[in-house]
Amino acid sequence: MPAPPRNVPASTDLHHVRWLRSSHSTGANNCVETARPRSGPAAGLLAVRDSKRPAGPALLFSPESWTGFLTAL
């Protein structure tokens, strides 16, 4: 079984996702956005992108890795 992808070169490659921003965001586009792809090679992973570059790359995390990251913060 191949390893899941770790990123996508353009977040626009993730079709039919709903990008979410923290309710604590000031709207100044200086935060990250997350989405949960439901299909394709990124299905089941959490996508994270820079809100200043919405068409830029997105990092992909397993749910466990993302939870570990947030816990470490």
C-alpha positions in Angstrom: 0.0 0.0 0.0 1.5 3.4 -1.0 2.1 6.0 1.6 -0.5 8.9 1.6 0.7 12.1 0.0 2.2 14.8 2.3 1.3 17.8 0.3 -0.4 19.1 -2.9 1.3 21.7 -5.0 -1.8 23.8 -5.3 -4.7 23.8 -2.8 -7.0 24.4 -5.8 -6.2 20.7 -6.8 -8.4 19.7 -3.8 -11.8 19.9 -5.4 -15.1 20.2 -3.4 -13.5 21.0 -0.1 -14.7 23.6 2.4 -11.8 25.7 3.8 -12.3 26.8 7.4 -10.6 29.5 9.3 -10.4 30.0 13.0 -13.1 32.1 14.6 -10.2 33.9 16.3 -8.9 35.1 13.0 -8.9 38.8 12.6 -9.7 38.7 8.8 -6.3 40.1 8.0 -5.4 36.9 6.0 -2.6 36.1 8.4 -3.7 32.6 9.5 -4.0 29.1 8.2 -7.1 27.4 6.8 -8.0 23.7 7.1 -10.2 21.4 5.0 -11.1 17.7 5.0 -10.9 16.2 1.5 -13.5 13.5 1.1 -12.3 12.0 -2.2 -9.1 11.4 -4.1 -5.7 10.6 -2.8 -6.0 13.1 0.1 -9.3 11.6 1.4 -9.3 11.1 5.1 -6.4 13.6 5.7 -6.5 17.1 6.9 -5.3 19.8 4.5 -3.7 23.0 5.8 -3.0 26.1 3.7 -1.8 29.7 4.2 -4.7 32.1 3.9 -2.5 34.6 2.1 -2.0 32.1 -0.7 -5.3 30.3 -1.3 -4.1 28.8 -4.6 -0.7 27.9 -3.1 0.4 24.5 -1.7 -1.4 22.7 1.1 0.2 20.3 3.6 -1.6 17.1 4.4 -1.8 15.5 7.8 -3.3 12.4 9.2 -5.9 13.1 11.9 -3.6 11.6 14.5 -0.7 13.8 13.4 -2.8 16.9 13.4 -4.1 16.1 16.9 -0.6 15.6 18.1 0.5 18.9 16.7 -2.3 20.8 18.3 -1.7 19.0 21.6 2.0 20.0 21.5 1.1 23.7 20.9 
